[in-house]
Amino acid sequence: MAQLYGGLEAGGTWFTCAVGTGPSDLRAQVRFATTTPDETLRQAIGFFRKQQDELGPLAALGIASFGPLDLQPASPNYGFITSTPKPGWPNTDIVGRLQQQFDMPIGFDTDVNAAALGEWRWGSAQGLDTFVYLTVGTGIGGGGLVNRQRLHGLLHPEMGHILLPHDTDADPFPGVCPFHGDCFEGLASGPAIEKRWNSRAESLPPDHPAWELEATYLALAVTTFVYTLSPQRIILGGGVMSQPHVFPTLRVQVQRRLNSYVQAPAILEEIDSYIVPPAFGAQAGVLGAIALAIEAEAH
C-alpha cells in the first residue's frame, strides 16, 4: 500500500487540507475559512487526526503557508509566520503547533514555493530546471525553482512586493499594501482591483478597462523576472488569473516590453506555452503541500 501524506495549504482567506499521494490520489480534502490561529489550526489538526483514524498513519505532513515566513532551520523562530498583514497572525508558530500534535517529518515553505514544487513534480513545470510561479489573488506571491532547487536565501522571495513604474496620472490609485502602498501587490492583487473599481475581479466583464491595467502591471513584473531570473517558463495562478482573458493580453504586453531583446524561441515564437496557468488550478497549493511532505519524508 502506498504511503499517505498530509498537505496543508494555509492561505490568507482559506485553509485547505488534504490526504493522499498526489493529484490522481487524494483520499480526503476539506476547506475552511482562515479565522484566528487557534480556531483555524484546531480545525486542521482535527482533520488530520480523523484521516489517520480512518485511512491509516501519515508518513509526513507538508505545510504551504502565506507569509512572510521564517524558513531558516537554525532560527529560534523557524516555522513561524512573521510580519504578515493578516490580522491576528503575526508571529504564529504554525509548524510548532502541528509538530506538537503529529510525530512525523514536516515540510514547510511558502505557498508559492510549494505550488511551484507540485507543478514541477506533476504539472506545468515538469522537466524544467528553472522557472517562476506567481500567484495573483488575495495577495501576490512568487517562487519557483532555480537549478531544480526551491528559491531560498536570506528568507524567501517576495516577488509580490517589487516596486513597479506607477503612472499616477493614468492610475491615481494609491495601492493597498500596508507596507509599501503601490508595490506589485498593492496595485494588482484582488483587493487592489476591488478597491480601485468598487467591484470584485470575478464580476468585471472581459472588456472592462480594469483588465488592460491589470495586464500592464503583470507584464511589468513578468518582464522583470524574465530579465533577472531567466526562467524557462512562468506560471501564473490564483483567483485573479482564473479569468482566462487576462493571459492573451499579458502575453502580448510582455513581448512588446521585451522588444525582441531576449532572443529565445520560447518568447519570440511560443509565448502561449511560456506564460501559462498552473496545471492544477486552485489545487496547486494543496498539491504543493503534499509534494513538500513527500520531500520531507525522503530526507
C-alpha positions in Angstrom: 0.0 0.0 0.0 1.3 3.5 -0.9 2.3 5.8 1.9 -0.1 8.6 2.6 0.9 12.2 3.0 -0.9 15.2 4.5 -0.9 18.6 2.8 -2.0 21.8 4.5 -2.3 24.9 2.3 -2.5 27.8 4.7 -4.0 30.7 2.8 -4.9 34.2 4.0 -8.5 33.6 3.1 -8.9 29.8 3.2 -7.1 26.8 4.7 -7.2 23.6 2.5 -6.2 20.2 4.0 -5.8 17.0 2.0 -4.5 13.5 2.4 -3.2 11.4 -0.5 -0.2 10.6 -2.6 -0.6 13.1 -5.5 -3.0 14.7 -8.0 -4.5 11.4 -9.1 -4.9 10.1 -5.5 -6.5 12.5 -3.0 -8.3 10.4 -0.4 -9.8 13.3 1.6 -9.9 17.0 1.4 -11.6 19.9 3.3 -11.5 23.7 3.0 -12.5 26.2 5.7 -12.1 29.9 6.4 -9.0 31.4 7.8 -10.1 32.9 11.1 -7.9 33.1 14.3 -4.8 31.0 14.5 -6.3 28.9 17.4 -9.5 28.1 15.7 -8.1 27.5 12.2 -5.2 25.3 13.3 -7.6 23.4 15.6 -9.7 22.5 12.6 -6.6 21.5 10.6 -5.4 19.3 13.4 -8.8 17.7 13.8 -9.0 16.9 10.1 -5.6 15.1 10.0 -6.4 13.2 13.2 -9.7 12.0 11.7 -8.0 10.9 8.5 -5.3 9.0 10.4 -8.0 7.2 12.3 -9.9 6.3 9.1 -7.2 5.9 6.5 -4.1 5.0 8.5 -0.9 6.8 9.6 0.6 9.6 7.5 4.3 9.3 6.5 4.8 13.1 6.6 3.0 16.4 6.5 3.6 19.4 4.3 2.7 23.0 5.1 2.4 25.6 2.4 1.7 28.9 4.0 1.1 32.5 3.3 3.9 34.6 4.7 6.3 36.1 5.4 7.8 33.0 7.0 11.0 32.1 8.9 12.4 29.2 6.9 15.9 29.1 8.5 16.1 25.8 10.5 18.7 27.2 12.9 16.5 30.2 13.7 14.6 30.2 17.1 11.6 31.3 15.1 11.8 28.6 12.4 8.3 27.6 11.4 6.7 31.0 12.2 4.5 33.2 10.1 6.2 36.5 10.9 5.3 40.1 9.9 2.1 39.3 7.9 -0.5 42.0 7.5 -3.2 39.3 8.2 -4.8 40.4 11.5 -4.1 38.1 14.4 -1.5 36.0 12.6 1.9 37.8 13.0 4.4 35.6 14.9 2.3 32.4 14.7 4.3 29.2 15.2 2.4 27.2 12.6 5.0 24.4 12.3 5.4 24.1 16.1 1.7 23.7 16.7 1.4 20.9 14.1 4.6 19.2 15.3 3.3 19.0 18.9 0.3 17.0 17.6 2.0 14.8 15.0 5.2 12.9 15.4 6.3 12.9 11.7 8.5 14.8 9.3 7.0 18.2 8.4 8.0 20.1 5.2 7.5 23.8 5.3 7.6 26.6 2.7 5.7 29.5 1.2 2.5 28.6 -0.6 4.0 29.7 -3.9 7.3 27.8 -3.5 5.2 24.7 -2.6 2.9 25.2 -5.6 5.9 25.5 -7.7 7.3 22.2 -6.4 4.0 20.5 -7.1 3.9 21.8 -10.6 7.5 20.7 -11.1 6.7 17.2 -9.8 3.4 16.6 -11.6 2.3 19.6 -13.6 3.2 22.6 -15.9 6.8 22.7 -14.9 7.8 19.0 -15.4 11.3 18.6 -16.8 12.3 22.2 -16.2 15.4 23.4 -14.2 14.5 27.0 -13.6 11.0 28.6 -13.6 8.9 31.1 -11.8 5.5 30.6 -10.2 3.3 33.6 -9.4 0.0 33.6 -7.6 -2.3 36.6 -8.0 -5.2 36.7 -5.6 -5.8 38.0 -2.1 -2.1 38.8 -2.2 0.6 38.4 -4.8 3.4 35.9 -4.1 6.2 34.4 -6.2 8.5 31.5 -6.0 9.9 28.8 -8.2 12.9 26.6 -8.7 16.4 27.5 -9.8 18.6 24.7 -10.9 15.8 22.3 -9.5 16.1 23.9 -6.0 13.4 25.9 -4.3 14.3 29.6 -4.1 15.6 30.4 -0.6 18.3 32.6 0.7 18.1 35.4 3.3 14.5 34.4 3.8 12.4 33.6 0.7 11.4 35.5 -2.4 8.9 38.4 -2.0 8.2 38.9 -5.7 4.8 40.4 -4.9 6.4 43.4 -3.3 8.7 44.6 -6.0 8.2 48.2 -6.9 6.7 48.8 -10.4 6.6 52.0 -12.5 3.4 53.7 -11.4 1.9 56.4 -13.7 -0.2 58.2 -11.2 -1.7 60.4 -13.9 -3.1 57.3 -15.7 -3.8 55.4 -12.5 -4.0 57.6 -9.4 -4.9 54.7 -7.2 -2.5 54.7 -4.2 -2.3 50.9 -3.7 -3.5 48.7 -0.9 -0.2 47.2 0.6 0.0 48.3 4.2 3.8 48.2 4.0 4.5 49.7 0.6 1.3 51.2 -0.8 1.8 50.9 -4.6 4.1 47.8 -4.9 3.1 45.0 -7.3 0.7 43.5 -4.7 -0.6 46.9 -3.8 -1.6 47.7 -7.4 -2.5 44.3 -8.9 -3.9 42.0 -6.2 -7.5 41.0 -5.9 -8.2 43.6 -3.1 -6.5 46.3 -5.2 -8.8 45.6 -8.1 -11.8 45.6 -5.8 -10.9 48.8 -4.1 -10.0 50.6 -7.3 -13.1 49.6 -9.2 -15.6 49.0 -6.4 -16.2 45.5 -7.7 -14.7 42.1 -7.2 -12.4 41.0 -10.0 -14.6 38.0 -11.0 -17.6 40.3 -11.5 -15.9 42.6 -14.0 -16.6 41.8 -17.7 -13.7 40.9 -20.0 -13.9 44.3 -21.8 -13.7 46.3 -18.6 -10.7 48.7 -18.5 -9.5 47.0 -15.3 -8.1 44.1 -17.3 -5.9 46.2 -19.6 -4.5 47.9 -16.5 -4.1 44.6 -14.7 -2.2 43.2 -17.7 0.1 46.2 -17.7 1.2 45.7 -14.1 1.5 41.9 -14.6 3.6 42.5 -17.7 5.9 44.9 -15.9 6.5 42.3 -13.2 6.9 39.3 -15.6 9.4 41.2 -17.7 11.4 42.0 -14.6 11.5 38.3 -13.7 12.5 37.3 -17.3 15.5 39.6 -17.1 16.6 38.8 -13.6 16.0 35.0 -13.3 15.8 33.9 -17.0 13.1 31.3 -16.2 12.3 28.6 -18.7 8.6 29.2 -18.0 6.4 31.5 -16.0 3.3 30.0 -14.4 0.5 32.3 -13.0 -2.2 31.1 -10.7 -4.5 32.5 -8.1 -8.0 33.8 -8.2 -7.3 36.8 -10.5 -5.6 34.6 -13.0 -8.6 32.3 -13.2 -10.0 34.9 -15.6 -8.7 33.3 -18.9 -9.0 36.6 -20.9 -6.0 38.0 -18.9 -3.4 35.7 -20.4 -3.6 36.8 -24.1 -3.3 40.5 -23.2 -0.5 39.7 -20.8 1.5 37.7 -23.3 1.2 40.5 -25.9 2.4 43.1 -23.4 5.3 41.0 -22.3 6.5 40.5 -25.9 6.1 44.3 -26.6 8.0 45.3 -23.5 10.9 42.8 -24.1 11.0 44.2 -27.7 12.9 41.1 -29.0 15.8 41.8 -26.7 15.6 38.3 -25.2 16.3 36.1 -28.3 14.6 32.9 -27.2 12.1 31.0 -29.3 10.0 30.4 -26.1 9.3 34.2 -26.0 9.5 35.1 -29.7 7.5 32.2 -31.1 6.0 30.1 -28.3 4.7 32.7 -25.8 1.4 30.8 -25.4 3.4 27.9 -23.8 5.8 30.2 -22.0 3.4 32.2 -19.8 0.8 29.6 -18.7 -1.7 28.8 -15.9 -0.9 26.0 -13.4 -1.9 22.5 -14.4 -3.8 22.1 -11.2 -5.6 25.4 -10.9 -6.9 26.0 -7.5 -5.5 22.7 -6.3 -1.9 23.8 -7.0 -1.3 24.9 -3.4 -2.5 21.9 -1.5 -0.8 19.5 -4.0 2.3 21.5 -3.4 1.9 20.9 0.3 1.7 17.2 -0.4 4.9 17.5 -2.5 6.6 19.2 0.4 5.5 16.2 2.6 7.0 13.7 0.2 10.2 15.6 0.1 10.4 15.9 3.9 9.8 12.2 4.3 12.6 11.4 1.8 15.1 13.5 3.8 
